[in-house]
Amino acid sequence: MSFARILLAAALSAALPAAADFNDKKPITATVTGATPSGYPRTMVEGMNAVVRDMYPGSAVSFKPNSPGGGVLAVAEGQADFTATASGTEIRLANEGQAPYSKPLKGKFSYVMQLYDNQFIHFIMTKEWADTNGVRSWADIAKKKPKMRLAINRPDNPQTTIGGPYEVMKAYGFSINDIEKWGGSYVLGNSAIGLDAITDGKADVFMNARNLNDSLIKEIAGKRDLLWIDGDRATIQKAADTFDFKADMVEKGTYPFMEKDYPTVRMWISLVAGNHVSDEVVYKYVKAMAESEARVQAIGGSLKTAFTTQKMATNPSKLPYHPGALRYYKEKGLVK
């Protein structure tokens, strides 16, 4: 090579930015949102943040209360860095600007990791109400149009409303708005509020997410006779497909009132980041989770039974990976 070419090559090399090395212990600063002020989601976020702070001493990684729907909006608008409760429902609705979002947010947030894929929507009714109305299944509800007091979450938690119960209703030929048309009413709130309403006799039907083998539901079943709303798995799958979920069976005996397997919508939950977040911050958050598998599982709940390092890169959302997450996954051979 001529001397001139050597100089040109050296000049070009100097002009290219060197890839930063994120494999250090320098602290990071990040805000994680998407969880309500109380309950398991907050416990999950606080636990994950503690893992990051311990791996990177001096890090300012904090929790900012919100909702699953509000969390995606917050990261897209730069009001937070990560949201830890994003499902296929929030991601699609936000990308497309469908309610509860007022405008499309596509290109403002990216996928980071799958946290778990075992969020099961619970479709439960009191036996008293079911017997009075001759209801055992979704098809019965569609046919008989019974008056019901429905305990369900608010629409700003789209995964447990729009992405689950609403879609199942549509698959069976009616809508959430028909409940009032049939003379019914709603108890709106999180699953704890809904189960309190069932316990107190203020609701007949409960539709929300809980961990399987939930101790509170078992406790309530000891006080009030309950039933699971039966259905056809293929029809439930039609509903689940809308937001990239799947139908699954809740096994006989999961609760004392279940005499057989029943179908429901099984959802995945992911960590998502705003596109304003640096590659270093995302890389280090991902690395902390990946290299602390046992500790993340020890946070409990859905993480205990479904979080693994090997499944972190699973991306059913069709959302692009954040570059910082993708860099880690490629380094570790988790994605090609």
DRENKOLNU-622404 format. One record per residue (C-alpha): residue number from 1; residue in three letters; x negated, y, z. Coordinates in nm, 3 decimals, decimal comma. Each point is the difference from the previous one (the first is absolute). Layout:
# residues N
+------+-------+---------+---------+---------+
! lose ! titor !       x !       y !       z !
+------+-------+---------+---------+---------+
!  NUM !   ALA !       X !       Y !       Z !
...
+------+-------+---------+---------+---------+
***
This chain:
# residues 336
+------+-------+---------+---------+---------+
! lose ! titor !       x !       y !       z !
+------+-------+---------+---------+---------+
!    1 !   MET !   0,000 !   0,000 !   0,000 !
!    2 !   SER !  -0,133 !   0,345 !  -0,087 !
!    3 !   PHE !  -0,081 !   0,253 !   0,270 !
!    4 !   ALA !   0,290 !   0,219 !  -0,119 !
!    5 !   ARG !   0,245 !  -0,288 !   0,034 !
!    6 !   ILE !  -0,128 !  -0,078 !   0,348 !
!    7 !   LEU !   0,062 !   0,360 !   0,102 !
!    8 !   LEU !   0,351 !  -0,006 !  -0,155 !
!    9 !   ALA !   0,088 !  -0,323 !   0,182 !
!   10 !   ALA !  -0,124 !   0,143 !   0,329 !
!   11 !   ALA !   0,203 !   0,317 !  -0,054 !
!   12 !   LEU !   0,319 !  -0,197 !  -0,075 !
!   13 !   SER !  -0,053 !  -0,220 !   0,304 !
!   14 !   ALA !  -0,043 !   0,304 !   0,223 !
!   15 !   ALA !   0,322 !   0,150 !  -0,138 !
!   16 !   LEU !   0,210 !  -0,305 !   0,097 !
!   17 !   PRO !   0,131 !   0,011 !   0,357 !
!   18 !   ALA !  -0,122 !  -0,289 !   0,211 !
!   19 !   ALA !   0,273 !  -0,219 !   0,147 !
!   20 !   ALA !   0,030 !   0,081 !   0,369 !
!   21 !   ASP !  -0,080 !  -0,281 !   0,241 !
!   22 !   PHE !   0,298 !  -0,042 !   0,235 !
!   23 !   ASN !  -0,159 !  -0,284 !   0,196 !
!   24 !   ASP !  -0,095 !   0,220 !   0,292 !
!   25 !   LYS !   0,154 !   0,074 !   0,337 !
!   26 !   LYS !   0,079 !   0,366 !  -0,063 !
!   27 !   PRO !   0,342 !   0,097 !   0,141 !
!   28 !   ILE !   0,302 !   0,079 !  -0,211 !
!   29 !   THR !   0,306 !   0,218 !   0,052 !
!   30 !   ALA !   0,345 !  -0,121 !  -0,101 !
!   31 !   THR !   0,367 !   0,024 !   0,093 !
!   32 !   VAL !   0,224 !  -0,305 !  -0,032 !
!   33 !   THR !   0,377 !   0,038 !  -0,020 !
!   34 !   GLY !   0,310 !  -0,196 !  -0,101 !
!   35 !   ALA !   0,094 !  -0,136 !   0,343 !
!   36 !   THR !   0,267 !   0,123 !   0,237 !
!   37 !   PRO !  -0,101 !   0,138 !   0,342 !
!   38 !   SER !   0,074 !  -0,334 !   0,168 !
!   39 !   GLY !   0,027 !  -0,367 !  -0,083 !
!   40 !   TYR !  -0,222 !  -0,253 !  -0,175 !
!   41 !   PRO !  -0,106 !   0,218 !  -0,300 !
!   42 !   ARG !  -0,158 !   0,252 !   0,235 !
!   43 !   THR !  -0,171 !  -0,278 !   0,195 !
!   44 !   MET !  -0,134 !  -0,130 !  -0,331 !
!   45 !   VAL !  -0,136 !   0,337 !  -0,113 !
!   46 !   GLU !  -0,157 !   0,082 !   0,336 !
!   47 !   GLY !  -0,163 !  -0,344 !   0,004 !
!   48 !   MET !  -0,146 !   0,035 !  -0,348 !
!   49 !   ASN !  -0,125 !   0,351 !   0,071 !
!   50 !   ALA !  -0,178 !  -0,129 !   0,311 !
!   51 !   VAL !  -0,181 !  -0,260 !  -0,212 !
!   52 !   VAL !  -0,126 !   0,275 !  -0,232 !
!   53 !   ARG !  -0,110 !   0,225 !   0,286 !
!   54 !   ASP !  -0,198 !  -0,285 !   0,157 !
!   55 !   MET !  -0,175 !  -0,086 !  -0,326 !
!   56 !   TYR !  -0,080 !   0,365 !  -0,072 !
!   57 !   PRO !  -0,065 !   0,166 !   0,339 !
!   58 !   GLY !   0,105 !   0,363 !   0,018 !
!   59 !   SER !   0,271 !  -0,036 !  -0,263 !
!   60 !   ALA !   0,312 !   0,212 !   0,035 !
!   61 !   VAL !   0,265 !  -0,244 !  -0,123 !
!   62 !   SER !   0,342 !   0,096 !   0,128 !
!   63 !   PHE !   0,367 !  -0,095 !  -0,023 !
!   64 !   LYS !   0,270 !   0,235 !  -0,129 !
!   65 !   PRO !   0,360 !  -0,121 !   0,056 !
!   66 !   ASN !   0,226 !  -0,020 !  -0,303 !
!   67 !   SER !   0,219 !  -0,251 !  -0,184 !
!   68 !   PRO !  -0,089 !  -0,245 !  -0,281 !
!   69 !   GLY !   0,161 !   0,228 !  -0,257 !
!   70 !   GLY !  -0,144 !   0,316 !   0,151 !
!   71 !   GLY !  -0,344 !  -0,156 !   0,025 !
!   72 !   VAL !  -0,038 !  -0,037 !  -0,377 !
!   73 !   LEU !   0,113 !   0,361 !  -0,050 !
!   74 !   ALA !  -0,248 !   0,118 !   0,264 !
!   75 !   VAL !  -0,303 !  -0,166 !  -0,162 !
!   76 !   ALA !   0,107 !   0,113 !  -0,348 !
!   77 !   GLU !   0,017 !   0,360 !   0,121 !
!   78 !   GLY !  -0,324 !  -0,016 !   0,197 !
!   79 !   GLN !   0,166 !   0,025 !   0,343 !
!   80 !   ALA !  -0,154 !  -0,331 !   0,102 !
!   81 !   ASP !  -0,264 !  -0,232 !  -0,143 !
!   82 !   PHE !   0,149 !  -0,348 !   0,035 !
!   83 !   THR !   0,346 !  -0,141 !   0,050 !
!   84 !   ALA !   0,016 !  -0,349 !   0,149 !
!   85 !   THR !   0,359 !  -0,103 !  -0,076 !
!   86 !   ALA !   0,032 !   0,032 !  -0,378 !
!   87 !   SER !   0,193 !  -0,275 !  -0,177 !
!   88 !   GLY !   0,103 !  -0,048 !  -0,360 !
!   89 !   THR !   0,310 !   0,206 !   0,070 !
!   90 !   GLU !  -0,176 !   0,318 !   0,113 !
!   91 !   ILE !  -0,267 !  -0,032 !  -0,268 !
!   92 !   ARG !   0,242 !  -0,036 !  -0,291 !
!   93 !   LEU !   0,249 !   0,261 !   0,120 !
!   94 !   ALA !  -0,280 !   0,250 !   0,066 !
!   95 !   ASN !  -0,166 !  -0,063 !  -0,335 !
!   96 !   GLU !   0,329 !   0,054 !  -0,183 !
!   97 !   GLY !   0,134 !   0,282 !   0,215 !
!   98 !   GLN !   0,314 !  -0,190 !   0,101 !
!   99 !   ALA !   0,184 !   0,072 !   0,328 !
!  100 !   PRO !  -0,107 !   0,059 !   0,268 !
!  101 !   TYR !  -0,279 !   0,168 !  -0,201 !
!  102 !   SER !   0,085 !   0,325 !  -0,177 !
!  103 !   LYS !  -0,270 !  -0,022 !  -0,268 !
!  104 !   PRO !  -0,237 !  -0,259 !  -0,152 !
!  105 !   LEU !  -0,320 !  -0,048 !   0,200 !
!  106 !   LYS !  -0,176 !  -0,226 !  -0,250 !
!  107 !   GLY !  -0,376 !   0,062 !  -0,013 !
!  108 !   LYS !  -0,014 !   0,148 !   0,350 !
!  109 !   PHE !  -0,056 !  -0,317 !   0,201 !
!  110 !   SER !  -0,177 !  -0,335 !  -0,045 !
!  111 !   TYR !   0,003 !  -0,352 !   0,135 !
!  112 !   VAL !  -0,245 !  -0,093 !   0,275 !
!  113 !   MET !   0,089 !  -0,342 !   0,144 !
!  114 !   GLN !   0,273 !  -0,247 !   0,076 !
!  115 !   LEU !   0,051 !  -0,022 !   0,374 !
!  116 !   TYR !   0,254 !  -0,283 !   0,008 !
!  117 !   ASP !   0,260 !  -0,166 !  -0,217 !
!  118 !   ASN !   0,236 !  -0,147 !   0,256 !
!  119 !   GLN !   0,251 !   0,272 !   0,079 !
!  120 !   PHE !   0,335 !  -0,178 !  -0,005 !
!  121 !   ILE !   0,329 !   0,186 !  -0,023 !
!  122 !   HIS !   0,243 !  -0,140 !   0,256 !
!  123 !   PHE !   0,364 !  -0,028 !  -0,111 !
!  124 !   ILE !   0,193 !  -0,080 !   0,317 !
!  125 !   MET !   0,368 !   0,024 !   0,100 !
!  126 !   THR !   0,192 !  -0,075 !   0,316 !
!  127 !   LYS !   0,194 !  -0,327 !  -0,014 !
!  128 !   GLU !   0,305 !   0,179 !   0,136 !
!  129 !   TRP !   0,007 !   0,240 !  -0,295 !
!  130 !   ALA !  -0,081 !  -0,277 !  -0,247 !
!  131 !   ASP !   0,282 !  -0,222 !   0,129 !
!  132 !   THR !   0,251 !   0,285 !   0,006 !
!  133 !   ASN !  -0,073 !   0,085 !  -0,363 !
!  134 !   GLY !  -0,068 !  -0,349 !  -0,133 !
!  135 !   VAL !  -0,357 !   0,097 !  -0,096 !
!  136 !   ARG !  -0,300 !  -0,228 !  -0,024 !
!  137 !   SER !  -0,182 !   0,133 !  -0,306 !
!  138 !   TRP !  -0,078 !   0,300 !  -0,218 !
!  139 !   ALA !   0,252 !  -0,131 !  -0,249 !
!  140 !   ASP !   0,267 !   0,002 !   0,271 !
!  141 !   ILE !  -0,078 !   0,363 !   0,081 !
!  142 !   ALA !   0,023 !   0,098 !  -0,367 !
!  143 !   LYS !   0,333 !  -0,182 !  -0,038 !
!  144 !   LYS !   0,175 !   0,092 !   0,325 !
!  145 !   LYS !  -0,130 !   0,356 !   0,045 !
!  146 !   PRO !   0,017 !  -0,019 !   0,379 !
!  147 !   LYS !  -0,010 !   0,299 !   0,230 !
!  148 !   MET !  -0,340 !  -0,003 !   0,164 !
!  149 !   ARG !  -0,208 !   0,208 !   0,235 !
!  150 !   LEU !  -0,341 !  -0,033 !  -0,163 !
!  151 !   ALA !  -0,324 !   0,059 !   0,191 !
!  152 !   ILE !  -0,256 !   0,100 !  -0,263 !
!  153 !   ASN !  -0,297 !   0,233 !  -0,029 !
!  154 !   ARG !   0,005 !   0,349 !  -0,144 !
!  155 !   PRO !  -0,077 !   0,050 !  -0,372 !
!  156 !   ASP !  -0,330 !   0,175 !   0,086 !
!  157 !   ASN !  -0,121 !  -0,350 !   0,089 !
!  158 !   PRO !   0,057 !  -0,129 !  -0,355 !
!  159 !   GLN !  -0,155 !  -0,346 !   0,044 !
!  160 !   THR !   0,262 !  -0,111 !   0,253 !
!  161 !   THR !   0,290 !   0,171 !  -0,176 !
!  162 !   ILE !  -0,039 !   0,075 !  -0,371 !
!  163 !   GLY !  -0,253 !  -0,276 !  -0,067 !
!  164 !   GLY !   0,177 !  -0,273 !   0,197 !
!  165 !   PRO !   0,365 !   0,012 !   0,108 !
!  166 !   TYR !   0,106 !   0,250 !  -0,268 !
!  167 !   GLU !  -0,143 !  -0,219 !  -0,277 !
!  168 !   VAL !   0,155 !  -0,318 !   0,139 !
!  169 !   MET !   0,336 !   0,174 !   0,015 !
!  170 !   LYS !  -0,040 !   0,106 !  -0,363 !
!  171 !   ALA !  -0,093 !  -0,353 !  -0,100 !
!  172 !   TYR !   0,332 !  -0,117 !   0,149 !
!  173 !   GLY !   0,204 !   0,273 !  -0,172 !
!  174 !   PHE !   0,053 !   0,269 !   0,263 !
!  175 !   SER !  -0,194 !   0,291 !   0,148 !
!  176 !   ILE !  -0,086 !   0,159 !   0,332 !
!  177 !   ASN !   0,264 !   0,265 !  -0,072 !
!  178 !   ASP !   0,269 !  -0,268 !  -0,016 !
!  179 !   ILE !  -0,038 !  -0,068 !   0,372 !
!  180 !   GLU !   0,177 !   0,327 !   0,083 !
!  181 !   LYS !   0,254 !  -0,051 !  -0,279 !
!  182 !   TRP !   0,097 !  -0,328 !   0,168 !
!  183 !   GLY !   0,062 !   0,189 !   0,325 !
!  184 !   GLY !  -0,337 !  -0,071 !   0,156 !
!  185 !   SER !  -0,267 !   0,217 !   0,161 !
!  186 !   TYR !  -0,376 !   0,011 !   0,061 !
!  187 !   VAL !  -0,235 !  -0,004 !   0,295 !
!  188 !   LEU !  -0,308 !   0,162 !  -0,152 !
!  189 !   GLY !  -0,342 !  -0,053 !   0,153 !
!  190 !   ASN !  -0,295 !  -0,231 !   0,038 !
!  191 !   SER !   0,036 !  -0,369 !   0,079 !
!  192 !   ALA !  -0,006 !   0,055 !   0,377 !
!  193 !   ILE !   0,293 !   0,241 !  -0,026 !
!  194 !   GLY !   0,186 !  -0,247 !  -0,221 !
!  195 !   LEU !  -0,052 !  -0,291 !   0,236 !
!  196 !   ASP !   0,113 !   0,212 !   0,295 !
!  197 !   ALA !   0,321 !   0,069 !  -0,193 !
!  198 !   ILE !   0,052 !  -0,373 !  -0,058 !
!  199 !   THR !  -0,061 !  -0,070 !   0,370 !
!  200 !   ASP !   0,239 !   0,274 !   0,113 !
!  201 !   GLY !   0,277 !  -0,103 !  -0,238 !
!  202 !   LYS !  -0,036 !   0,317 !  -0,208 !
!  203 !   ALA !  -0,105 !  -0,179 !  -0,321 !
!  204 !   ASP !   0,114 !  -0,316 !  -0,176 !
!  205 !   VAL !  -0,280 !  -0,044 !  -0,254 !
!  206 !   PHE !  -0,375 !   0,065 !   0,024 !
!  207 !   MET !  -0,225 !   0,051 !  -0,305 !
!  208 !   ASN !  -0,360 !   0,095 !   0,075 !
!  209 !   ALA !  -0,353 !  -0,138 !   0,024 !
!  210 !   ARG !  -0,131 !  -0,195 !   0,300 !
!  211 !   ASN !  -0,281 !  -0,250 !   0,045 !
!  212 !   LEU !   0,120 !  -0,359 !  -0,028 !
!  213 !   ASN !   0,069 !  -0,174 !   0,332 !
!  214 !   ASP !   0,072 !   0,343 !   0,145 !
!  215 !   SER !   0,045 !  -0,030 !   0,377 !
!  216 !   LEU !   0,254 !   0,281 !   0,019 !
!  217 !   ILE !   0,229 !  -0,166 !  -0,254 !
!  218 !   LYS !  -0,028 !  -0,327 !   0,192 !
!  219 !   GLU !   0,091 !   0,185 !   0,319 !
!  220 !   ILE !   0,303 !   0,160 !  -0,164 !
!  221 !   ALA !   0,107 !  -0,338 !  -0,140 !
!  222 !   GLY !   0,022 !  -0,120 !   0,359 !
!  223 !   LYS !   0,261 !   0,266 !   0,069 !
!  224 !   ARG !   0,191 !   0,019 !  -0,330 !
!  225 !   ASP !   0,061 !  -0,270 !  -0,258 !
!  226 !   LEU !  -0,180 !   0,094 !  -0,322 !
!  227 !   LEU !  -0,018 !  -0,131 !  -0,356 !
!  228 !   TRP !  -0,231 !   0,063 !  -0,296 !
!  229 !   ILE !   0,173 !   0,123 !  -0,316 !
!  230 !   ASP !  -0,036 !  -0,281 !  -0,252 !
!  231 !   GLY !  -0,080 !   0,052 !  -0,366 !
!  232 !   ASP !  -0,140 !  -0,139 !  -0,320 !
!  233 !   ARG !  -0,379 !   0,015 !  -0,027 !
!  234 !   ALA !   0,008 !   0,081 !  -0,372 !
!  235 !   THR !   0,229 !   0,298 !   0,063 !
!  236 !   ILE !  -0,220 !   0,119 !   0,286 !
!  237 !   GLN !  -0,301 !  -0,031 !  -0,232 !
!  238 !   LYS !   0,177 !   0,224 !  -0,251 !
!  239 !   ALA !   0,027 !   0,262 !   0,271 !
!  240 !   ALA !  -0,360 !  -0,051 !   0,114 !
!  241 !   ASP !  -0,140 !   0,037 !  -0,352 !
!  242 !   THR !   0,102 !   0,367 !  -0,015 !
!  243 !   PHE !  -0,287 !   0,106 !   0,222 !
!  244 !   ASP !  -0,248 !  -0,285 !  -0,058 !
!  245 !   PHE !   0,102 !  -0,205 !   0,304 !
!  246 !   LYS !   0,110 !  -0,360 !   0,014 !
!  247 !   ALA !   0,280 !  -0,210 !   0,142 !
!  248 !   ASP !  -0,099 !  -0,243 !   0,272 !
!  249 !   MET !   0,172 !  -0,238 !   0,239 !
!  250 !   VAL !   0,023 !   0,052 !   0,374 !
!  251 !   GLU !  -0,028 !  -0,349 !   0,139 !
!  252 !   LYS !   0,260 !  -0,184 !   0,201 !
!  253 !   GLY !  -0,059 !   0,049 !   0,372 !
!  254 !   THR !  -0,186 !   0,331 !  -0,035 !
!  255 !   TYR !   0,286 !   0,129 !   0,214 !
!  256 !   PRO !   0,231 !  -0,222 !   0,207 !
!  257 !   PHE !   0,301 !   0,090 !  -0,216 !
!  258 !   MET !  -0,162 !  -0,113 !  -0,328 !
!  259 !   GLU !   0,117 !  -0,350 !  -0,090 !
!  260 !   LYS !  -0,167 !   0,005 !  -0,341 !
!  261 !   ASP !  -0,245 !   0,203 !  -0,211 !
!  262 !   TYR !   0,126 !   0,343 !  -0,113 !
!  263 !   PRO !  -0,127 !   0,226 !  -0,282 !
!  264 !   THR !  -0,120 !   0,354 !   0,050 !
!  265 !   VAL !  -0,230 !   0,266 !  -0,148 !
!  266 !   ARG !  -0,366 !  -0,036 !   0,095 !
!  267 !   MET !  -0,200 !   0,322 !  -0,033 !
!  268 !   TRP !  -0,366 !   0,096 !  -0,007 !
!  269 !   ILE !  -0,140 !   0,307 !   0,177 !
!  270 !   SER !  -0,309 !   0,191 !  -0,108 !
!  271 !   LEU !  -0,238 !   0,278 !   0,093 !
!  272 !   VAL !   0,008 !   0,282 !  -0,258 !
!  273 !   ALA !  -0,220 !   0,310 !  -0,025 !
!  274 !   GLY !   0,042 !   0,342 !  -0,152 !
!  275 !   ASN !  -0,219 !   0,062 !  -0,301 !
!  276 !   HIS !  -0,157 !   0,293 !   0,187 !
!  277 !   VAL !  -0,173 !  -0,242 !   0,239 !
!  278 !   SER !  -0,370 !  -0,054 !  -0,065 !
!  279 !   ASP !  -0,135 !  -0,334 !  -0,117 !
!  280 !   GLU !  -0,216 !  -0,021 !   0,312 !
!  281 !   VAL !   0,293 !   0,031 !   0,241 !
!  282 !   VAL !   0,204 !  -0,264 !  -0,182 !
!  283 !   TYR !  -0,298 !  -0,234 !  -0,044 !
!  284 !   LYS !  -0,087 !   0,015 !   0,370 !
!  285 !   TYR !   0,359 !  -0,049 !   0,115 !
!  286 !   VAL !   0,029 !  -0,305 !  -0,228 !
!  287 !   LYS !  -0,336 !  -0,136 !   0,111 !
!  288 !   ALA !   0,093 !   0,035 !   0,366 !
!  289 !   MET !   0,318 !  -0,204 !  -0,053 !
!  290 !   ALA !  -0,169 !  -0,262 !  -0,219 !
!  291 !   GLU !  -0,287 !  -0,059 !   0,239 !
!  292 !   SER !   0,219 !  -0,011 !   0,312 !
!  293 !   GLU !   0,256 !  -0,258 !  -0,110 !
!  294 !   ALA !   0,046 !  -0,166 !   0,340 !
!  295 !   ARG !   0,037 !   0,331 !   0,179 !
!  296 !   VAL !   0,255 !   0,127 !  -0,253 !
!  297 !   GLN !   0,199 !  -0,321 !   0,043 !
!  298 !   ALA !  -0,016 !   0,048 !   0,376 !
!  299 !   ILE !   0,202 !   0,321 !  -0,036 !
!  300 !   GLY !   0,291 !  -0,240 !  -0,026 !
!  301 !   GLY !   0,334 !  -0,006 !  -0,177 !
!  302 !   SER !  -0,012 !  -0,052 !  -0,374 !
!  303 !   LEU !  -0,378 !   0,059 !  -0,009 !
!  304 !   LYS !  -0,054 !  -0,300 !   0,226 !
!  305 !   THR !   0,162 !  -0,243 !  -0,242 !
!  306 !   ALA !  -0,063 !   0,157 !  -0,342 !
!  307 !   PHE !  -0,309 !   0,225 !  -0,005 !
!  308 !   THR !  -0,315 !  -0,150 !  -0,151 !
!  309 !   THR !  -0,304 !   0,156 !  -0,162 !
!  310 !   GLN !   0,051 !  -0,217 !  -0,309 !
!  311 !   LYS !   0,353 !   0,136 !  -0,053 !
!  312 !   MET !  -0,082 !   0,368 !   0,054 !
!  313 !   ALA !  -0,054 !   0,066 !  -0,371 !
!  314 !   THR !   0,333 !  -0,159 !  -0,095 !
!  315 !   ASN !   0,186 !   0,271 !  -0,190 !
!  316 !   PRO !   0,357 !  -0,076 !  -0,107 !
!  317 !   SER !   0,077 !   0,373 !  -0,033 !
!  318 !   LYS !  -0,141 !   0,069 !  -0,349 !
!  319 !   LEU !  -0,150 !   0,310 !   0,165 !
!  320 !   PRO !  -0,368 !   0,073 !  -0,081 !
!  321 !   TYR !  -0,250 !  -0,081 !   0,271 !
!  322 !   HIS !  -0,160 !   0,297 !   0,170 !
!  323 !   PRO !  -0,362 !   0,014 !  -0,132 !
!  324 !   GLY !  -0,141 !  -0,039 !   0,352 !
!  325 !   ALA !   0,201 !  -0,317 !   0,060 !
!  326 !   LEU !  -0,079 !  -0,137 !  -0,344 !
!  327 !   ARG !  -0,370 !   0,053 !   0,058 !
!  328 !   TYR !   0,006 !  -0,209 !   0,317 !
!  329 !   TYR !   0,208 !  -0,277 !  -0,158 !
!  330 !   LYS !  -0,233 !  -0,024 !  -0,299 !
!  331 !   GLU !  -0,309 !  -0,011 !   0,221 !
!  332 !   LYS !   0,149 !  -0,290 !   0,194 !
!  333 !   GLY !   0,139 !  -0,180 !  -0,303 !
!  334 !   LEU !   0,363 !   0,043 !   0,109 !
!  335 !   VAL !   0,090 !   0,148 !  -0,340 !
!  336 !   LYS !  -0,178 !  -0,026 !  -0,334 !
+------+-------+---------+---------+---------+
***
